[in-house]
């Protein structure tokens, strides 16, 4: 429940912040891309630290810090009159968010066997993707019907509820520990040795590490596309003459496609440690990103989003699953996974904004630069795979 609320609140605020800045302060594509780059850079710098903090200080402590920080930041945002002030509010909210996702990922993975990990990661992905899709779909309507201030008080209220739930769950966990060690949560679950041995035999450590490196490369590039897309959606909506509410309905298609991909990948395990699926997803990511941003009409926009959502779904699932599959320190690895997302969130918008600054006469120069950057990631992915093959031959 906490995970789903977190996804809804953060998606509503961070996705529709760009509409707010466009409507309130006249931000265009370049300014929104710069804002998105700052968002990503902040998250990349704080998520790794936050994952270590959760590992050392405890999961509940990290969640309380995160929810209190986000609620406080958004409360300040309600009364902040300037664009610079709103940028500071966003930065504080990102800092708070960095304590939540690595922690939640670690909590669902802690102590799980190989089969249990596949199940729990699947549940986790489906839950957050479902509420993210709802937040993206409904966000435009909420902003339009409730007013621009709802961008702050709706997610702030959700975060306060999460804070209360976290305090309650912590007290329940302490009570369970007093009653006996077998009833305490966050203890390693019994490991099925036969299952673990079978898993290790199927996926030896060198192969697992190779796929982890590829996934950690691919996922930031996926978020290069995602965060760039989110930042320019207000511009796409304006070009296609969509209202904020209509943009929310139409431009959330990829979120539902990602949810469908998560549900499929949860139940179908044949994609594990198969390079062709990761490669196919990445190629589809590059093509569909261009299709969404350059869409000449609504039909192309929706069709490209369906492909885009499926591609980012497999890439994200790969990164999280491979991160947790061989990890003993779940919080720290969750922090690395999220920090890599932050790097992608920063790089794509930064390249797009810089290109628009340098070549302002070409309105789609930023899109072309991001596509070129994504192709560099494709080259890196293939290089990691081929270098491993050459090492094996030697």
N, C-alpha and C positions, 0 to 999 in steps of 0.2 A: 504493500500500500504506500509506504513512504517513497519507494522508488518511483511509482507511477505519479504521485503528486509532484515529486521533484522534476520529472520530465515535463509534465504539463506546465508547471510554473516557469521553468527556465526557457522552454521553447516559446511560450507566449511572450515573455519579456524580451529575450534576445533576438527572436525572429522579427518582432514587430517594432523594436526600437528603431530600425531603419526607416520604417514608415513614419514613426513619430518625429524623427529628426528631419525627414524630408518635409513633412507638413508644418512642423513647428518652427524650424530654423532654415528651411530652404536647402537642405543637403541634397546634392546630386550624386551621381554614381561615384565620382572621384572621392568626395568627402565621406560617403558611406563606406567605400572600400578602405579608406584610411582608418575609419572607426573600427571596421572589422579586423584590420591588421593589428590594431592595438589590443583588441579583444583577445585575439589568438596569442599574441606575444605575452600578454599578462598570464594567460592560462598556462602557456608552456613553461613560464618561469616559476609558477606557484604549484602546479599539479604534482610535480615530482616531490617537492618538499612536503606537500600535504599528504601524499601517500606514505612517506616515511614517518610523518607525524602520527598518522593513523596506526601504523604498525607499532610504534613505540608507546604512544600515549593511550591507545585504545580506540576502538571504532566508535563507540558512543560519544566519547569526548570530541572526536573529529567532526561527527555529524552535528553536535550541538554548536560548535564553533561556526560551522558552515551555515547552518540555518539562521543563527542569530545575526551573523554578518550580513547575509543577503536580505533578511527582513529589515535590518537597520538601514542598509544602503537604500533600499527601495522606499522606505519611509522618508528619508531625506529627499529622494527624487521627487516626491509629491510636491515639495515646496521649493524646488530649485528652478530659478527663472532663466538661467543662462545655458547656452550650449556647452560651454566649458565645464560648468557645474555638472551637467548631465553626463559628460564624458567621465568625470571623476566618479559619479554614482555608478556608472557601468563598470569601471575598473574595480571598485570595491565589491560589486556584485559578483564579478568574475572571480575575485580572490576568495569570496565565500563559497562559490560553487566548486572551486578546486578541492575543497575538503569533503565534498559529498560523493562525487562519482567514483574516485578511486576506492573510497571506503565501502560504498555499496557493492562494488564489483568484488572486493575482497571478502565481504560478508557472505555473499552467495556462493563463493568458491572454497571457503575455508574447510579443510578436512575432507573434501570430497574425493571419492575414488574416480577412476577414469570414466566409468559409465555415469556416475553421479554428477561429475563435472559437466558432461555433455547435456544432461537434463537441466541442471541448475542454470547454466549459461543460456540455454534455450529459453527457460522461463523468464530469466532476467531480461533478455533481449526483446522478447515478445511484449512484456509488460511495459518497458520504457518506450518502445517503438509505438505501441498502441496509444498511449497517452500523449506522446509527442505528435502523432498524426492528428489526434483530437485537438490538441492545443494549436497546431498549425491551421487546421481546418476552421476552427471556431474563432481564432484570434482576431481575424479581420472584422468579423461580425461584432465581437465584443468591443473592439476598439471603436467601431463606428456607432454602435447603439448606446454604449455606456459612457462614451467620451474618452478623450486621450488620457485622462488621469487614471483610467482603469488599467493602463499599462503598468502602473505602480501598485495600486491597492489590491488588485486581484492576486498577483503572485505574492505580494507581501503577506496577505492573509493566509495563503497556502503554506508559506514557509513558517509562519507562526504555528499553524496546526501541526506541521511536521516536527517543529521543536517540541511541542507538547507531547506528541506521540513518542519521540525519541526518549524524553525524560521518563515517560511511563514504561517503555520497553526496557530501559536500563534498570529501573527499579524491579521489574519482573525478573530480569536476568540475575540481579543480586539475590533476590529471594530464592530463585532456583538453585543458585550456588550454595546458599545456606542449607537448603534441603538435602543436597547431596551432589557429588561431582557428576553423576550420570545424567542429571537433569539440567545441567548448566548449558546454555547455548554457547556458540563459538568454540566448542571443543572439537578436536578432530574426530570425524566420523570413522567408524570401523572400516578398514580398507579390505576389500576383497582381493586377497593375494593372487588368486588365480586370474582375476580380471586384470589386475595391475601387471602381472607378468606377461599376459597375452598382449596387453596394450604396449608394453615396452618392446616386446618382440616384433610387433607390427611396425612400430615407429621408433627405431633406435635413436639414441641421443643426438648423433651428428645430423641426422635427417630432421629431427624435431627443431634443432637450433637453426638449421638453414631456413626452414619454413617460418620460424619466428622472425628471423632477420628480414625475410621477404615481406611478411605481413606488417612488420614495423616500418618498412619502407612504403608499402602500398597504402596503408591507412592514412598517414599524413597527407599523401597526395590526393586521396579521396576527399579529405577534409579541405584541401586546397580548393577543390571543385565545389564542395558543399558550401563553405563559408563565402566564397566568391558569389555563388548563386544566390544565397540568402541576401547578400548586400545589394545585389543589382535587381532583385525582384521588384522593388518599387519602380525602377526605371522600365523594366519589361512591362509591368502593369500599366504604366502611363502610356507606353508606346502602343499597347493593344487596347487602350481605353477601358481599363478595368478599374472599378472602384476598389477601395480597401477590402470591403467584404467579398466582392467577386474574386479579387486576387487571392484572398485566403482560401476560398473554395477551390479555385482552379490550380493554384500553385502549391497546394498541399498534396497533389497526386503522388509525388515521389515519396512522400512520407508513408502513404498507405502501401505503395509498392515495396518499400523497404520492410514494412511490417509483414507483408506476404512472404518476402524472401526469408525473413527470420523464422517464420512459422515453418516453412519448408525445410530450411537448414537444420532446425531443431530436430525434426523427425527423420531426416535423411542424412546419414553419416558418410556416404561414399565420397563426399567432397574432401574429407579430412586428408591432409598431406597429399593432395593431388594438384600438381602445378598447373595443369591445363585449365582447371576451374578458376584459379586465381588470375591466370593470364587472360582468359576470356572475359572475366569480370572487369579487368582493368581496361582492356580495349573498348568494351562497351561503355565504360565510364567516360573515356575521352570523347567518343563519338556523341554520346547522349548529352554531355555537358554543352557542347557546341550547339546541339539541336535545341536545347532549352533556352539558352541565352539569346540565340539568333532566331528563334521561332517567328515565322512571318504571320502565323495565325494560331488560333486556339487549339485546333486539332493537332498540329505539330507540337505545340507546347505540352499538351497532355500525353501524347504518344512518346515523346522523348523522355518525359518524366517517369513513365512506367519502366523504361529501360534503365534510366539513371538510378531509380530506387532499388531495383534488383541488383545492380552492380555494386552500389555502395553497401548494400546489405551483406553481400558475401564478403567483401573486403573487410568491413568492420568486424563481422563475426569471426573471420579468420584471425584478426589481430587479437581480439579478446580471448578466443579459445586457445590459441597457441601461447599467449602470455601466461595463462593460468594453468595450462596443461603440464608444464614442467617446473612450475614455480613453487618454492617453499615459503617465500615471503610475499603473500598475496597483496598486502597493502602497497609495498614498494613497487611490485610489478604492475599493479593497477595504476600507480602514479606515473610510471614510465609510459604505459599505454595511453594515458590521458595527456601527458606532456607531449607525446608525439602528435596527438590530435591538435594540441595547441600550436605546434610548429606549422602544421598544415593550415590551420585557421589563419595564421599570420602570413605565411608565404604567398598564398594565392592572391588575397586582396592587396597585399603590398606590391606585388608585381603588377597587378592590374592598375592600381592607382599611380604607380610610378610611370607606367607606359602612357596613361592618359595625360600625365603631366608633361612628359617629354614629346609626345606626338598628339597634341590635342585636336589636330585637324581631322584625325581618323577616329570616329566615334567608337568603332569596334576594335581599336588597337589593343585595349586592355584584355578583351576576350581572346584575341589571337595570341597574346603573350602568355596567358594562363594555359591555353591549349598547348603551346610549345613547352611550357614548364611540365605539364602532365606527360608529354611525350618523353621528356628527359627521365621522368620517373619510370616509364615503361622500359626504357633502355637499362636503367639500374636494376630493375626486377629481372630482366633476362640475363644480365651480367652475373648476378648472384647465382642464378640457377646454373648457368654454363660453367662458372668458375668451380662450383662444387663438383660438376661432372668431370672436369679436367683433373681435379684433385683426386677423385676416385680412380681415374684411369692411371694416374701416376703411381 
